[in-house]
Amino acid sequence: MTDSLTVDELDRQLLQALQIDGRAPFSAIAEVTGVSAHTVARRYHRMRASAGLRVVGRGAATRSRWMLRIRCAPDAAGTVAAGIARRADTSFVALTSGTSELLLVLDAVDEESAAVLLDRLARTPTIVSVTAQQLLRTVHGGPDGWFAKCGALTTEQVTALRLASSARTVPARTVPARDDVDRLLLRELGRDGRAGYPVLGASVQLSEASVRRRLARLQASGAVYFDLQFDAGRLGYHMVALLWLTVVPPALEATGAELARHPEVAFVAATTGGANLVAAVICCDADALYSYLTRRVAALHAVTQVETATVLRQIKQLR
């Protein structure tokens, strides 16, 4: 059933709309796409049932984030990756083209908890080496998901969706401190970002109106955002790669911003270590990745070195 699904232009429009506003009513998406709300709902549920489409609520990153490269003994990488993926403090886990190397992003509570995990990994017999880089600043990613770049919607349609989204939130100047109710709400949204207000209210034992106000406040302040999970291969993009770029320091910020504008780029962050930028890119195939490296990346004159690793299997999605 999964293999028989064909993604057409309306599906692409729906994916882009959900990346822009994961909780947009089907009626709002229908208005900008020119079809009925019933058609939008049917397409959404079809992709959810047959292709694993998910809208997921995420809490804004407030922790110490690290990217780890772990080299394992032969045939051990898959087992190690599965164990790490089960940890609540990992947000990305993938096996790379080296087959014995895995990459992960650790969302640590603080530097001390990161150090504890690093020490534990270093003492694991099947792990040969661990390299850790702290992510200093995320330039692109999180709320700015890759599906927002797919170009299925016009500029006018995107503007209309963003205006409708902002009208459903309330102004907020600061990120509110999360309480126990917020954490329970985020946990429920992590299971289904489009869960209805009655379901959310029951999960945190609040009225529908109270949950609606609380979620609007969290969204407006940036304390919560909605991410989209969908196999980009169904859109014809079968190659995912991580790039580590060494950039001359005066041009670091400008180069990161330029990378963020590339349609291929899903994630960019400034990092510690020998390379000071890391990026995740999504391309159609190996030839398209080669063209991206030799044209788009090669045109970034402040980049002095690039290391590339393709992803064989992604176990947790980068955000």
SULZI-V35186 format. One line per field, one symbol per residue. ss: DSSP state (~ for helix, > for strand, _ for the rest). phi: phi as a letter, one per 40 degrees, with the letter a starting at -180 (. if undefined). burial: I if it has 9 or more other ideal C-beta (glycine too) atoms within 8 Angstrom, else O. Layout:
ss->???
phi->???
burial->???
//
This chain:
ss->________~~~~~~~~~~~~_____~~~~~~~~___~~~~~~~~~~~~~~~__>>>>>>____>>>>>>>>>____~~~~~~~~~____>>>>>>>____>>>>>>>>__~~~~~~~~~~~~____>>>>>>>>>>>>>>_____~~~~_____~~~~~~~~~~~~~____________~~~~~~~~~~~~_____~~~~~~~~___~~~~~~~~~~~~~~__>>>>>>__~~~~___>>>>>>>>>_~~~~~~~~~~~~~___>>>>>>>_____>>>>>>>__~~~~~~~~~~~~_____>>>>>>>>>>>>>>___
phi->.ccccbcbccccccccccccacbdddcccccccgbccccccccccccccbbgcabbcbcdcbbcbbbbbbcbcdgbcccccccccccccbbaaacbccgbbbbabbbccacccccccdccccccdcbcabbbbcccaccahgccccccccgcbcdcccccccccccccbbcacbccccbccdcccccccccacbdccccccccbfbcdcccdcccccccccgcaabbbbacccccgbbbbabbbbcbcdcbcccccccdcccdccbaaacachccbbbbbbbbcaccccdccccbccccccccbabbbbcccaccbcca
burial->OOOOIOIOOIIIIIIIIIIIIIOIOIOIIIOIIOOOIOIIIOIIOIIIOIIOIIIIIIIIOOIIIIIIIIIIIOOIIOOIIIOIIOOOIIIIIIIIOOOIIIIIIIIIOOOOIIOOIIOOIOOOOOIOOIOIIIIOOIIIIIOOIIIIOIOOIOOOIIOIIIOIIOOOIOOIOOOIOOOOIIIIIIIIIIOIIOIOOOIIIOIIOOOIOIIIIIIIIIIIIIIIIIIIIIOIOIIOIOIIIIIIIIIOOOIIOOIIIIIIOIOIIIIIIIIOOOIIIIIIIIIOOOOIIOOIIOOIIOOIOIIOOIOIIIIOOIIIOII
//
